[in-house]
């Protein structure tokens, strides 16, 4: 997809303005259609005060993906995990709490409200173990689709810390897909790898807190209680996702350089190419 930003100069009124604008937009469309691989055009008009004669068309690459949410407590495919019971008693890693969504710094260059992580599809570089997508980041923008909170656009930066395999229908057939890490929102009956009951039994109530949200009821105030988490990082991650009011929305995305706050999170390399026993600082917390 291409976004064409059309800058018009000078104001006008009436149907002549609409006809003139339409003509300029069509010029933008016919030019952009010459670019190989462009399948869709979204045209945004930015109108300022100067003259109608000068029109600037600037097209930048972007893409569309689908989203879901999950948190299955498994170690994942990028090593962003720890051994909750120690190396001598445990060989099954649990997902670092730092993968939960957290508030982005004010004034960040992405215009993001939150930073977080996701399991990504093969199209985005996901794979079974330490695939090339691990550690990459994307700026993702979506619009809330849950009444009465619909129509609000929010930008996130998401880091790939897990793989969404093609056995998940949302991630098959070369789809670009982000399965956003959201504690409490894993729908256990359809989850492929949920091990929360054995990995972190002390947080079982929290991990089930929102699994039926927007499934058993269309009322967003029902079937979700993030306060059931004891851990602050998990509780905040649950609440931050809930406030998006995203129910499997489509998003626009583009790859970006990971912000420092996501780059430092504990994954395979940061953990010294192994799973730590106990949680290092940036495994237990993301701030």
Residue pairs with C-beta under 8 A, 6 or more apart in sequence:
1 38
1 39
1 40
1 41
1 42
1 61
1 62
1 63
1 64
1 252
2 32
2 35
2 38
2 40
2 41
2 42
2 59
2 60
2 61
2 62
3 42
3 44
3 59
3 60
3 62
4 25
4 28
4 29
4 32
4 41
4 42
4 43
4 44
4 57
4 58
4 59
5 44
5 46
5 56
5 57
5 58
5 59
5 60
6 24
6 25
6 28
6 43
6 44
6 45
6 46
6 55
6 56
6 57
7 46
7 48
7 55
7 56
7 58
8 21
8 24
8 45
8 46
8 47
8 48
8 52
8 55
9 48
9 49
9 50
9 51
9 52
9 53
9 54
9 55
10 49
10 50
10 51
10 52
11 47
11 49
12 20
12 52
20 52
21 45
24 55
24 57
25 43
25 45
27 55
27 57
28 41
28 43
28 57
28 59
29 41
29 43
31 57
32 38
32 41
32 57
32 59
33 41
35 59
40 64
61 254
62 252
62 253
62 254
63 176
63 252
63 253
63 254
64 176
64 250
64 251
64 252
64 253
65 124
65 140
65 175
65 176
65 177
65 178
65 250
65 251
65 253
66 170
66 175
66 176
66 177
66 178
66 248
66 250
66 251
67 140
67 142
67 177
67 178
67 179
67 180
67 246
67 248
67 249
67 250
67 251
68 170
68 177
68 178
68 179
68 180
68 248
69 179
69 180
69 181
69 182
69 185
69 186
69 241
69 246
69 248
70 119
70 179
70 180
70 181
70 182
70 185
70 186
70 187
70 191
71 95
71 100
71 181
71 182
71 183
71 184
71 185
71 186
71 196
71 207
72 95
72 186
72 191
72 192
72 193
72 194
72 195
72 196
73 94
73 95
73 194
73 195
73 196
73 199
73 200
73 207
74 81
74 93
74 94
74 95
74 193
74 194
74 195
74 199
75 81
75 92
75 93
75 94
75 95
75 275
76 93
76 95
76 119
76 161
76 162
76 163
77 119
77 126
77 127
77 128
77 129
77 130
77 131
77 134
77 162
77 163
78 130
78 131
78 134
78 135
78 160
78 161
78 162
78 163
78 267
78 268
79 93
79 130
79 134
79 267
79 268
79 269
79 271
79 275
80 95
80 96
80 98
80 99
80 117
80 161
80 162
80 265
80 266
80 267
80 268
80 283
81 93
81 94
81 95
81 96
81 275
81 283
82 93
82 94
82 96
82 266
82 271
82 275
82 276
82 277
82 278
82 279
82 280
82 283
83 90
83 91
83 92
83 93
83 94
83 275
83 276
83 277
83 278
84 90
84 94
84 199
84 200
86 277
86 278
87 275
87 277
90 277
92 195
92 198
92 199
93 275
94 195
94 199
94 200
95 162
95 181
95 199
96 265
96 266
96 279
96 282
96 283
96 284
97 183
97 231
97 233
97 234
97 237
97 279
97 283
97 284
97 285
97 286
98 233
98 265
98 266
98 282
98 283
98 284
98 285
98 286
99 116
99 117
99 161
99 181
99 237
99 265
99 286
100 116
100 117
100 181
100 182
100 183
100 233
100 234
100 236
100 237
100 238
100 240
100 286
101 114
101 115
101 116
101 117
101 156
101 180
101 181
101 182
101 236
101 237
101 240
101 241
102 114
102 115
102 116
102 233
102 236
102 237
102 240
102 261
102 286
102 287
103 113
103 114
103 115
103 240
104 110
104 112
104 113
104 114
104 115
104 156
104 157
104 259
104 261
105 259
105 261
108 157
108 259
110 139
110 155
110 157
110 256
110 259
111 155
112 139
112 155
112 156
112 157
113 154
113 155
113 156
114 154
114 156
114 157
114 240
114 244
115 156
115 157
115 158
115 159
115 259
115 261
115 262
115 286
116 156
116 157
116 158
116 159
116 180
116 181
116 237
116 240
116 241
117 158
117 159
117 160
117 161
117 162
117 180
117 181
117 262
117 265
118 158
118 159
118 160
118 161
118 162
118 164
118 178
118 179
118 180
118 181
119 126
119 160
119 161
119 162
119 163
119 164
119 178
119 179
119 181
120 126
120 133
120 160
120 162
120 163
120 164
120 177
120 178
120 179
121 164
121 166
121 170
121 171
121 175
121 176
121 177
122 163
122 165
122 166
122 171
122 174
123 174
123 175
123 176
123 177
124 133
124 136
124 138
124 160
124 176
124 177
124 178
125 131
125 132
125 133
125 134
125 136
125 160
126 133
126 160
126 162
126 163
126 164
126 165
126 171
127 133
127 163
128 163
128 165
130 268
131 163
133 160
133 163
134 160
134 161
134 267
134 268
135 159
135 160
135 161
135 258
135 263
135 267
135 269
136 159
136 160
136 255
136 258
137 157
137 158
137 159
137 160
137 255
137 256
137 257
137 258
137 259
137 262
138 157
138 158
138 160
138 178
138 253
138 254
138 255
138 256
139 155
139 156
139 157
139 253
139 254
139 255
139 256
140 155
140 156
140 157
140 158
140 178
140 251
140 252
140 253
141 153
141 154
141 155
141 156
141 251
141 252
141 253
142 153
142 154
142 156
142 244
142 246
142 249
142 250
142 251
142 252
143 150
143 151
143 152
143 153
143 154
143 249
144 150
144 151
144 152
144 153
144 154
144 244
144 245
144 246
144 249
145 245
145 246
145 247
145 249
146 214
146 220
146 245
146 246
146 247
147 218
149 220
149 245
150 245
152 245
154 244
154 246
156 180
157 256
157 258
157 259
157 262
158 178
158 180
159 258
159 262
159 263
159 265
161 181
161 265
161 267
162 179
162 181
164 170
164 171
164 177
164 178
164 179
165 171
165 192
166 172
166 173
167 192
168 179
168 192
170 177
170 179
171 177
171 179
176 253
178 251
178 253
180 241
180 246
181 237
182 210
182 237
182 238
182 241
183 206
183 207
183 229
183 234
183 235
183 237
183 238
184 206
184 207
184 208
184 209
184 210
184 211
184 224
184 226
184 228
184 229
184 234
184 238
185 210
185 211
185 213
185 238
185 241
186 194
186 196
186 207
186 211
187 211
187 212
187 215
188 194
188 208
188 211
196 203
196 204
196 207
197 204
197 207
200 207
202 230
203 229
203 230
203 231
203 234
205 228
205 229
206 226
206 228
206 229
206 230
206 231
206 234
206 235
206 238
208 228
209 224
209 225
209 226
209 228
209 229
209 238
210 223
210 224
210 225
210 226
210 238
210 242
211 223
212 223
213 220
213 222
213 223
213 224
213 242
214 220
214 223
214 247
215 223
216 222
216 223
217 223
220 242
220 245
224 238
224 242
226 235
226 238
226 239
226 242
227 235
229 235
229 238
233 284
233 285
233 286
261 286
261 287
264 270
264 282
265 282
265 283
265 286
266 276
266 279
266 280
266 281
266 282
266 283
268 274
270 280
270 282
271 280
271 283
276 283
